[in-house]
Amino acid sequence: MKLMIIAVLVVAGLCLGSFVNALVWRLHEQATRKGTTKSDKKYLEQLSISRGRSMCPHCKHELAGKDLMPIVSWLSLNGKCRYCKRAISAQYPLVEAATATLYVASYVWWPVTLEGAQTAIFVLWLVLLVGFMALVVYDLRWLLLPNRIVYPLSLIAGVQAVIAIVAANRPAIALLNTVLAVLVGGGIFYVLFQVSSGKWIGGGDVRLGWLLGLIVATPARSLLCIFIAALGGSLISVPLLLSGRLKRTSTIPFGPFLIGGAAVVVLFGASLLQWYQQTFIGL
């Protein structure tokens, strides 16, 4: 049974990773087209998330079913479009593989038994992962966390939080912890944003902080999420600065590190906090 679930998650992750690639590209294309001419309006209709057909990002040729098999199609075509022969970014299979990996990892390392309300919370987590992957790709490519992704994710995270609070042994305490987690998660970034007038951190990171606070659900986990994100950012940026490949004035997307930190906290946060308390506090 477990192997069957993993197999289903792999297939679902690959297909939804393909959707992430299409979603990110379409959202960016929609944002950069003004839609003032007839050709622009027709193109924007083709870019519809719900009605538009899959197409090559270069020649805009509509893709056939054989072109849409996650990873397999990219490999069989040597990373090129079947129609215009132009190279298709390795981002596509990497995102598909990463989404499938996250789906399986979430199932294998989910910290509590999947029964009752936890099953619903887990399913919503899988939905959230799709949006988080889209935010990671968008932020890495264009240094932006679009509200068109962040706001729907916030709604889903709110539903997840409500389910978790209602199912908790002490709902009032769970509600208080969630409120504090949101205040910590977004409040720190909000202060940094206001103090620096948006130079140190972007408004999208502030909104993402509120969102992740809903998910991690306690103030301690919010702090842990921020710590892991800051540590990950430092481990990446410091070597690049020392090697000269990155300038001090360069902008580094922080959203992917926050999302990565949140994923670690959701799966391993309880164990990490328990280890910290036993090792450094003696509790």
C-alpha positions as CSV (number, residue, x, y, z in Angstrom):
1,M,0.0,0.0,0.0
2,K,2.8,2.4,0.9
3,L,4.6,1.8,-2.4
4,M,1.4,2.4,-4.3
5,I,0.9,5.7,-2.5
6,I,4.5,6.7,-3.3
7,A,4.0,5.8,-6.9
8,V,0.9,7.9,-7.1
9,L,2.7,10.8,-5.5
10,V,5.6,10.5,-8.0
11,V,3.2,10.7,-10.9
12,A,1.2,13.5,-9.4
13,G,4.4,15.4,-8.5
14,L,5.7,15.1,-12.0
15,C,2.5,16.3,-13.6
16,L,2.0,19.2,-11.1
17,G,5.7,20.1,-11.6
18,S,4.9,20.5,-15.3
19,F,1.9,22.6,-14.4
20,V,4.2,24.8,-12.2
21,N,6.5,25.5,-15.2
22,A,3.5,26.4,-17.4
23,L,1.9,28.6,-14.6
24,V,5.1,30.6,-14.0
25,W,5.7,31.2,-17.6
26,R,2.1,32.2,-18.3
27,L,1.9,34.5,-15.3
28,H,5.1,36.3,-16.4
29,E,4.0,36.6,-20.0
30,Q,0.6,38.0,-18.9
31,A,2.4,40.5,-16.6
32,T,4.6,41.8,-19.4
33,R,1.9,42.1,-22.1
34,K,-0.3,45.3,-22.0
35,G,-3.0,43.8,-24.1
36,T,-3.7,47.0,-26.0
37,T,-3.5,45.6,-29.6
38,K,-5.6,42.8,-31.1
39,S,-2.6,40.5,-31.4
40,D,-1.8,41.1,-27.7
41,K,-5.4,40.4,-26.6
42,K,-5.5,37.2,-28.7
43,Y,-2.1,36.1,-27.2
44,L,-3.4,36.9,-23.7
45,E,-6.4,34.7,-24.3
46,Q,-4.0,31.9,-25.3
47,L,-2.2,32.4,-22.0
48,S,-5.3,31.7,-19.9
49,I,-4.4,29.4,-17.1
50,S,-7.7,27.5,-17.3
51,R,-8.4,27.6,-21.0
52,G,-5.0,28.1,-22.8
53,R,-3.3,25.1,-24.5
54,S,0.3,24.2,-23.8
55,M,2.7,25.8,-26.2
56,C,6.4,26.2,-26.8
57,P,7.7,29.3,-25.0
58,H,9.8,30.2,-28.1
59,C,7.7,29.6,-31.2
60,K,4.3,29.4,-29.4
61,H,3.4,26.2,-31.4
62,E,0.7,24.2,-29.6
63,L,2.2,21.1,-28.0
64,A,0.9,17.6,-28.7
65,G,0.3,15.0,-26.0
66,K,3.6,13.4,-26.7
67,D,5.4,16.7,-25.9
68,L,3.8,16.9,-22.5
69,M,5.2,13.8,-20.7
70,P,7.1,15.2,-17.7
71,I,10.9,14.7,-18.0
72,V,10.5,12.0,-20.7
73,S,9.6,14.4,-23.4
74,W,12.4,16.8,-22.6
75,L,15.0,13.9,-22.6
76,S,13.6,12.3,-25.8
77,L,13.9,15.7,-27.6
78,N,17.4,16.4,-26.2
79,G,16.0,19.5,-24.5
80,K,14.8,21.1,-27.7
81,C,11.4,22.0,-29.1
82,R,10.1,19.5,-31.6
83,Y,8.9,22.3,-33.9
84,C,11.4,25.2,-33.8
85,K,14.4,23.2,-32.5
86,R,15.3,25.9,-30.0
87,A,16.7,24.8,-26.6
88,I,14.2,24.3,-23.8
89,S,15.6,25.3,-20.4
90,A,16.6,22.5,-18.0
91,Q,14.4,24.3,-15.5
92,Y,11.5,22.2,-16.9
93,P,12.6,18.7,-15.9
94,L,14.3,19.9,-12.8
95,V,11.1,21.5,-11.4
96,E,9.1,18.4,-12.3
97,A,11.6,16.1,-10.6
98,A,11.9,18.5,-7.6
99,T,8.1,18.6,-7.1
100,A,7.8,14.8,-7.3
101,T,10.7,14.5,-4.7
102,L,9.0,16.9,-2.3
103,Y,5.8,15.0,-2.6
104,V,7.4,11.7,-1.7
105,A,9.6,13.3,1.0
106,S,6.5,14.9,2.6
107,Y,4.8,11.5,2.7
108,V,7.8,9.6,4.0
109,W,8.7,12.1,6.7
110,W,5.3,13.5,7.7
111,P,5.8,14.0,11.4
112,V,2.4,12.6,12.6
113,T,0.2,9.7,11.7
114,L,-2.0,10.4,8.6
115,E,-5.4,9.9,9.9
116,G,-8.5,12.0,10.4
117,A,-7.8,15.8,10.2
118,Q,-4.1,15.1,9.5
119,T,-5.0,13.6,6.2
120,A,-6.8,16.8,5.2
121,I,-3.8,18.9,6.4
122,F,-1.4,16.7,4.4
123,V,-3.5,17.0,1.2
124,L,-3.6,20.8,1.6
125,W,0.2,20.7,2.2
126,L,0.6,19.0,-1.2
127,V,-1.5,21.7,-2.8
128,L,0.6,24.4,-1.1
129,L,3.8,22.8,-2.4
130,V,2.7,23.4,-6.0
131,G,2.3,27.1,-5.2
132,F,5.5,27.2,-3.3
133,M,7.4,25.7,-6.2
134,A,5.9,28.3,-8.5
135,L,7.0,31.1,-6.1
136,V,10.6,29.6,-5.9
137,V,10.9,29.5,-9.7
138,Y,9.4,33.0,-10.2
139,D,11.6,34.6,-7.5
140,L,14.7,32.9,-8.8
141,R,14.1,34.1,-12.4
142,W,12.5,37.5,-11.9
143,L,13.1,38.4,-8.2
144,L,9.4,38.7,-7.5
145,L,6.8,36.9,-5.4
146,P,3.5,37.5,-7.3
147,N,0.4,38.3,-5.3
148,R,-1.5,36.2,-7.8
149,I,0.2,33.2,-6.3
150,V,0.7,34.4,-2.7
151,Y,-2.9,35.4,-2.0
152,P,-4.5,32.0,-3.1
153,L,-1.9,30.2,-1.1
154,S,-2.7,32.3,1.9
155,L,-6.4,31.3,1.6
156,I,-5.4,27.6,1.4
157,A,-3.0,28.0,4.4
158,G,-5.8,29.7,6.3
159,V,-8.1,26.7,5.7
160,Q,-5.3,24.3,6.8
161,A,-4.8,26.4,10.0
162,V,-8.5,26.3,10.8
163,I,-8.6,22.5,10.5
164,A,-5.4,22.1,12.6
165,I,-6.9,24.5,15.3
166,V,-10.3,22.7,15.5
167,A,-8.6,19.3,15.6
168,A,-6.1,20.3,18.3
169,N,-6.5,19.0,21.9
170,R,-6.5,22.6,23.1
171,P,-8.0,24.8,20.3
172,A,-7.6,28.0,22.2
173,I,-3.8,27.5,22.7
174,A,-3.5,26.4,19.1
175,L,-5.2,29.5,17.9
176,L,-3.0,31.7,20.1
177,N,0.2,30.0,18.8
178,T,-0.9,30.4,15.2
179,V,-1.6,34.1,15.7
180,L,1.8,34.6,17.3
181,A,3.4,32.5,14.6
182,V,1.9,34.8,11.9
183,L,3.0,37.9,13.9
184,V,6.6,36.6,14.2
185,G,6.8,35.2,10.7
186,G,5.6,38.4,9.0
187,G,6.3,41.0,11.7
188,I,10.0,40.7,11.6
189,F,10.1,41.2,7.8
190,Y,7.6,44.0,8.1
191,V,9.8,45.9,10.5
192,L,12.8,45.3,8.2
193,F,10.8,46.5,5.2
194,Q,9.7,49.7,6.9
195,V,13.1,50.5,8.5
196,S,14.9,50.1,5.2
197,S,12.1,51.5,3.0
198,G,12.1,48.2,1.1
199,K,15.9,48.1,0.5
200,W,16.7,45.2,2.8
201,I,13.7,43.0,2.0
202,G,10.8,43.1,-0.4
203,G,7.1,43.4,0.3
204,G,6.6,40.0,-1.2
205,D,8.8,38.5,1.5
206,V,6.7,40.2,4.1
207,R,3.5,38.7,2.7
208,L,5.2,35.3,2.4
209,G,6.2,35.6,6.1
210,W,2.6,36.0,7.1
211,L,1.7,33.0,5.0
212,L,4.4,30.7,6.3
213,G,3.5,31.7,9.9
214,L,0.0,30.2,9.3
215,I,1.6,27.0,8.2
216,V,4.3,26.5,10.8
217,A,1.7,27.4,13.5
218,T,3.9,28.3,16.5
219,P,6.2,31.3,17.2
220,A,9.1,29.0,17.9
221,R,8.7,27.3,14.5
222,S,8.4,30.7,12.8
223,L,11.8,31.8,14.3
224,L,13.3,28.4,13.3
225,C,12.0,28.9,9.8
226,I,13.6,32.4,9.6
227,F,16.9,31.0,11.1
228,I,17.1,28.2,8.6
229,A,16.3,30.6,5.7
230,A,19.0,33.1,6.9
231,L,21.5,30.3,7.4
232,G,20.8,28.9,3.9
233,G,21.1,32.3,2.4
234,S,24.4,32.9,4.1
235,L,25.8,29.5,3.0
236,I,25.0,30.4,-0.6
237,S,25.8,34.1,-0.7
238,V,29.0,34.3,1.4
239,P,31.1,32.0,-0.9
240,L,29.8,33.8,-3.9
241,L,30.8,37.1,-2.4
242,L,34.2,35.9,-1.5
243,S,34.8,34.4,-5.0
244,G,33.7,37.7,-6.6
245,R,30.8,36.0,-8.5
246,L,28.4,38.1,-6.4
247,K,28.6,41.8,-5.7
248,R,27.6,43.5,-2.4
249,T,25.0,45.4,-4.4
250,S,23.5,42.3,-6.0
251,T,20.0,41.3,-5.1
252,I,19.5,37.8,-3.8
253,P,16.0,36.3,-3.8
254,F,15.1,35.4,-0.2
255,G,11.7,33.7,-1.0
256,P,13.2,30.3,-1.9
257,F,15.2,30.2,1.3
258,L,12.1,31.0,3.4
259,I,10.1,28.4,1.6
260,G,12.9,25.8,2.0
261,G,13.0,26.7,5.7
262,A,9.3,26.3,6.1
263,A,9.4,22.8,4.4
264,V,12.2,21.7,6.8
265,V,10.2,23.1,9.8
266,V,6.9,21.4,8.7
267,L,8.6,18.0,8.4
268,F,11.4,18.2,11.0
269,G,10.6,21.2,13.2
270,A,9.4,19.3,16.3
271,S,12.5,17.1,16.3
272,L,14.8,20.0,15.7
273,L,13.3,22.1,18.5
274,Q,13.4,19.1,20.9
275,W,17.1,18.5,20.1
276,Y,17.8,22.2,20.7
277,Q,16.1,22.2,24.0
278,Q,17.8,19.0,25.2
279,T,21.2,20.1,24.0
280,F,21.4,23.8,24.9
281,I,18.7,24.3,27.5
282,G,18.7,21.0,29.2
283,L,14.9,20.5,29.1
